[in-house]
């Protein structure tokens, strides 16, 4: 594994995290740490799960929830957030962050 601190979130390809609570907690930690250090978000393909995580991080950073997927696709990858369920998950998580 990596020679730096990391956190693994169980999140099957093309699906949602096994635990929303664990995933949101990890994303909150990443968001906080990113203020003072380099943080990486990654998955096997770098598009679906990574894009979904970036969508939640975008909302945490002030991007309106209804434009988070568009923001990630414009600023990261045009096919980011691959499934309807992933898009819906971003909206659900965003509503719980308020």
Secondary structure, DSSP 8 states (H G I E B T S, - for coil): --SS------B-TTS-BS-HHHHHHHHHHHHHHTTTS------SSSSHHHHHHHHHHHHHTT--GGGHHHHHHHHT-TT-S-SHHHHHHHHHHHHHH-
